[in-house]
Amino acid sequence: MKYQTAAEQGPMVVSDVVATYMVPSATTHWPTSGELIASIVKGLAFKELTALQEGLGVSLDKLAGTLGIAKATLSRRKVQGRLDPEESDRVVRFARLMGKAVEVLESQDAARQWLNAPQKGLGGAVPLDYARTEVGAREVEALLTRIEHGVYA
């Protein structure tokens, strides 16, 4: 699969971040590290959170809890229309995991089910819960990589 460079695609649009990671395609413009960092520091649009929620197939309240966003804060963010940088970073983390799961499991439905179900490779933990920290997210990615290479142990 050939990916276009940033120069070929043009500048990164902040609203593309979640979709880019969750459902990559042959024409996906992968943001440079600088573009992604700038988007996160600026704060993603609230609609990025709802795009992630729809992609993962969970309620907004459940996702907000998983991301460590209190209900009152979630309401404020919705009104403001923008997440703060830390929340944005966590949204990108989960979008990246969804994308990896789709890539390995070959469908969005299979990825959704896998991310929301207890996994033996994580000691019976649910991947979305396990990924609340960066260390946990890396473990989920490592498990997906093992599955991808047929080493599910």
PyMOL commands that set and color helices and strands:
alter all, ss='L'
color gray80, all
select helices_A, chain A and resi 6-9+14-22+33-42+46-56+60-67+71-80+85-105+108-115+120-122+127-130+134-148
alter helices_A, ss='H'
color red, helices_A
deselect
rebuild
show_as cartoon
